[in-house]
Amino acid sequence: MIMPGFTKKKTKKWHDQKILPWQYQLGHQVLLFNSRLKIFPGKLKSRWFGPFEVTHVSPHGAITIKSPKDNNEFQVNGQRLKPYMGAHTERDKIVMFLRDA
């Protein structure tokens, strides 16, 4: 006889083993989840905005991020972020042109 809820517990245990917590570090680029967008209908609208740059990580899950467009810093819950896997933007890049002498 199978105990009720046994398969649910087994599935949850398997799922929880596969989840890895994200550990953000200074300089990482992340996307921010906008939960207010649910008000407006639209299946194809992305609820993720960014990329933002991580500027401070507190030990209890609060993360300070900075917008690259206007340099506004604000603090968000780490659960509302996900890593940005796009191209890394380098704003402070120095370009040197070399001439033939």
Rosetta blueprint (number, residue, H / E / L):
1 M L
2 I L
3 M L
4 P L
5 G L
6 F H
7 T H
8 K H
9 K H
10 K H
11 T H
12 K H
13 K H
14 W H
15 H H
16 D H
17 Q H
18 K H
19 I L
20 L L
21 P L
22 W L
23 Q L
24 Y L
25 Q L
26 L L
27 G L
28 H L
29 Q E
30 V E
31 L E
32 L E
33 F E
34 N L
35 S H
36 R H
37 L H
38 K H
39 I H
40 F L
41 P L
42 G L
43 K L
44 L L
45 K L
46 S L
47 R L
48 W E
49 F E
50 G E
51 P E
52 F E
53 E E
54 V E
55 T E
56 H E
57 V E
58 S L
59 P L
60 H L
61 G L
62 A E
63 I E
64 T E
65 I E
66 K E
67 S L
68 P L
69 K L
70 D L
71 N L
72 N L
73 E E
74 F E
75 Q E
76 V E
77 N E
78 G H
79 Q H
80 R H
81 L E
82 K E
83 P E
84 Y L
85 M L
86 G L
87 A L
88 H L
89 T L
90 E L
91 R L
92 D L
93 K L
94 I L
95 V L
96 M L
97 F L
98 L L
99 R L
100 D L
101 A L
